[in-house]
Amino acid sequence: MNGRNFLAYLKTLKRKFGRTLLFLDRSNAHRSKEVERWLRTNREAVKVKWLPIARPELNPVEECWNLLKDKLVANRLHPAFEEMKHAVAKRVRTKRFKLNMIKYLC
């Protein structure tokens, strides 16, 4: 993931959904100059709420990964990246996440 890829994703979100509210962490891809410029010029359509720095427990993606990683990567060897990617995708498709989203987003 880099700024260019994330910018393409933002444009797709805007085109598909119009007005959007995003909760973002402060990764380099989210804070690139291209992305910041685009967010400023599209602030009416795409609103951003930034997650606090150094608080991964507030990020629902981190919580999903915590629920997955022990089953997928702990004490396991995936001979190739594609095999690990397939295992992650399969688990994400079949796992029911019981996250309290209000806890994370408010």
N, C-alpha and C positions, 0 to 999 in steps of 0.2 A: 504494500500500500504506500503510495506517495501522493503528493499534492495534486498531481495531474490526474491520477486515477480517482481521487476523492472528488475533485472538481467535476469530472464526468459523471460521477454518481449523484452529486448535488443537482446537476442540470437535469438528469433523468428523473429525480424525485420531483423537482419543480414542474417538469413537463407532465408527469403522470398524475400528481396529486394537487398541484397548485400550492395553496398555502400549507406550510408545513412547520412543525415545531420539532427541532432536533435537540437531543441531549448529547453533548460531545465531551470527550476527554480532551486533554491538551496535547495530543500526539503531534508530531511534526507534520504529518499529512494534513491534519485539521487546521494547523496554524501557518501554513505556507502563505507567502505573499499573494500568490494567485488566488488562493481560497479566500483569504481575508478581503481582498479587493472585490471578489465576486459576491461575498456575503454582504459587504457594505452596499453594493449597487442593487442587491435583491432583498434588502432587509424587510420590505413589506410582504414578500412572499415566503421567505424562509427565515424564521426566528431561531436563534440559537441560545440555549441555556448551557453554560459551561459547568461541568462537574468540577468540584474542588480538586486542587492539586494534592497529590499524595494521599488520596482517600479511595483506593480501589474498592473498598467494601461498599461504596455508594454507587458503583457502576454495575448494573445488572449483567452486563456481558462478562465481567470478572466472576460473578457468582455462578453463572452458567458454566464457565470454564472450570471453576472449582468443583462443580458437580460432575463434570465429565472427565477431568484429567486422570483421576485415580483409576478409573476403569479402562482408560485408553492408552496412557503412556507410562504410568508407574510400573516399574519392573517388567516392561515389555519391550521387545525389540521389533521394530517394524523395518524389514529389510530395505524398503524404499519409501521415499516421501509419499509417492502416490498411494501406497498401501495404508499409510497412516492417515492420509487425507480421506481415503475411502472409509476407514474405520470411524473417523470423526463425523463424516457426513451421515453415515448410517446411524450412529448413536444419536445425533442431533434430530434426525427425522423420526426416530422411534421413542425418544425419551420425553416424558411429560415433565416439564419444569414447574414446580410449585413455588414460584417466587411471588412475594408480596410486592408488586410493582409500585404501589403507593409508597412503600417504605423507601424505595430507591429514588423515585422521581419527585418526592415532595420534601 
